[in-house]
Amino acid sequence: MATIVGAVTTSHVPSIGGAIARHQEGSDYWKPFFDGFDAIHAWLREAKPDVAVVIYNDHGLNFFLDKMPTFAVGAAGEYRNADEGWGIPVLPPFPGDPALSWHIIETLVAREFDPVTCQEMLVDHAFTLPMKLLYPDVEAWPVKSVPICINTVQHPLPSAARCYRLGQAIGDAIRAWPGDARVLVVGTGGLSHQLDGKRAGHINKDFDLKFMESLTEDPEWATRFTNRELIAEVGTQGIELLMWLAARGTLGPRARRLHSNYHIPISNTAGGTMLLAA
Amino acid sequence: MSAAATPEIPGTVLFDGRMAMRGYPLNRMCFSFNEAANRTAFLADEDAYCAKYGLTPEQREAVRHRNVLELLAAGGNVYYLAKFAGILGLDVQDLGAQQTGMSKDAFKDKLQAAGR
């Protein structure tokens, strides 16, 4: 059966793409964020995953308000990035793993999650930038991928508790996947930030640090909040911590923190990165 | 819990079904800005482009004013509005500064301060 080698959770703000394009990873502004990936690069060389299941939220590249799925799973042979309108470089296509996609879809529907399934799916910066952060120097992506998208555009959003359970179901599906695939789970977004409204610029360091600690100490802690309560704490876009919770859910009841990094600010956001393993 | 009994989050409006219905033409136009040809068409003839998407008068005025709080009040969603901001060469710190009535430097200082 397949093995989950670990889970990486990280912020995905678009300006990371701009910093990479301008080779600013070592600048005073960006170094504290990018340095958080050195330990993860070393770990990836040992862990050697061959598939990445990437839990992320689309920001209006693949999905529009005409059809807005709460959960969507990619089931394509390839996923393309595209112009998002504000000028970060388009990254090369990502190879899919449609057999694993369908296995996950079948498990999720059996567990009453009922995702939208996508045989064509553009992946935006929330998928592509974390992949670039994990594999900055490769000619070709060394992993196949399965994108899993959670709606954070239009309320109501799925609850934290439901996203955690979604992660549990994804984890069970991966562990029941025949063969010896080594699967990396990636959860992207957050941490606290708010782009819109008079409260723009809201950041909550105390809550972010408590949330990061909870992922090993009490992983269901954040599931006790409503989304409105979470947004009051971490901002309208900070709710992307739902991706972190889903990724954490894949690992089972106990997980160890192998690495973490937290830095304010990157763009308007508290930048967070964690590496967890069961 | 009914909406009336739900406590407000200061300075925050959640983009829910009510806002999604109000903002649909505006957001649909902004979604079109994923394509470079559409960005060019908007810049070439803003009135015609807004008319093509059927913006409400309130939305048309908000676009004319380049005012983020007005765009949000007219049902704009920040993820789609960001594509409009891209046309104007504005980043999210410009948007934050405008919405909070601060200079961009002051807004950036506020972000830095949150880390201390």
Boltz contact constraints between the chains, C-beta under 6 A:
constraints:
  - contact:
      token1: [A, 59]
      token2: [B, 79]
      max_distance: 6.0
  - contact:
      token1: [A, 60]
      token2: [B, 31]
      max_distance: 6.0
  - contact:
      token1: [A, 60]
      token2: [B, 79]
      max_distance: 6.0
  - contact:
      token1: [A, 60]
      token2: [B, 80]
      max_distance: 6.0
  - contact:
      token1: [A, 64]
      token2: [B, 31]
      max_distance: 6.0
  - contact:
      token1: [A, 65]
      token2: [B, 20]
      max_distance: 6.0
  - contact:
      token1: [A, 65]
      token2: [B, 27]
      max_distance: 6.0
  - contact:
      token1: [A, 83]
      token2: [B, 34]
      max_distance: 6.0
  - contact:
      token1: [A, 85]
      token2: [B, 33]
      max_distance: 6.0
  - contact:
      token1: [A, 85]
      token2: [B, 34]
      max_distance: 6.0
  - contact:
      token1: [A, 85]
      token2: [B, 83]
      max_distance: 6.0
  - contact:
      token1: [A, 85]
      token2: [B, 86]
      max_distance: 6.0
  - contact:
      token1: [A, 86]
      token2: [B, 86]
      max_distance: 6.0
  - contact:
      token1: [A, 153]
      token2: [B, 79]
      max_distance: 6.0
  - contact:
      token1: [A, 154]
      token2: [B, 15]
      max_distance: 6.0
  - contact:
      token1: [A, 154]
      token2: [B, 20]
      max_distance: 6.0
  - contact:
      token1: [A, 155]
      token2: [B, 14]
      max_distance: 6.0
  - contact:
      token1: [A, 155]
      token2: [B, 16]
      max_distance: 6.0
  - contact:
      token1: [A, 195]
      token2: [B, 78]
      max_distance: 6.0
  - contact:
      token1: [A, 195]
      token2: [B, 92]
      max_distance: 6.0
  - contact:
      token1: [A, 196]
      token2: [B, 72]
      max_distance: 6.0
  - contact:
      token1: [A, 196]
      token2: [B, 78]
      max_distance: 6.0
  - contact:
      token1: [A, 197]
      token2: [B, 11]
      max_distance: 6.0
  - contact:
      token1: [A, 197]
      token2: [B, 12]
      max_distance: 6.0
  - contact:
      token1: [A, 198]
      token2: [B, 11]
      max_distance: 6.0
  - contact:
      token1: [A, 198]
      token2: [B, 99]
      max_distance: 6.0
  - contact:
      token1: [A, 199]
      token2: [B, 11]
      max_distance: 6.0
  - contact:
      token1: [A, 199]
      token2: [B, 12]
      max_distance: 6.0
  - contact:
      token1: [A, 200]
      token2: [B, 96]
      max_distance: 6.0
  - contact:
      token1: [A, 200]
      token2: [B, 99]
      max_distance: 6.0
  - contact:
      token1: [A, 200]
      token2: [B, 100]
      max_distance: 6.0
  - contact:
      token1: [A, 201]
      token2: [B, 96]
      max_distance: 6.0
  - contact:
      token1: [A, 201]
      token2: [B, 107]
      max_distance: 6.0
  - contact:
      token1: [A, 201]
      token2: [B, 110]
      max_distance: 6.0
  - contact:
      token1: [A, 201]
      token2: [B, 111]
      max_distance: 6.0
  - contact:
      token1: [A, 203]
      token2: [B, 114]
      max_distance: 6.0
  - contact:
      token1: [A, 232]
      token2: [B, 9]
      max_distance: 6.0
  - contact:
      token1: [A, 264]
      token2: [B, 114]
      max_distance: 6.0
  - contact:
      token1: [A, 264]
      token2: [B, 115]
      max_distance: 6.0
  - contact:
      token1: [A, 265]
      token2: [B, 111]
      max_distance: 6.0
  - contact:
      token1: [A, 267]
      token2: [B, 92]
      max_distance: 6.0
  - contact:
      token1: [A, 268]
      token2: [B, 92]
      max_distance: 6.0
  - contact:
      token1: [A, 268]
      token2: [B, 96]
      max_distance: 6.0
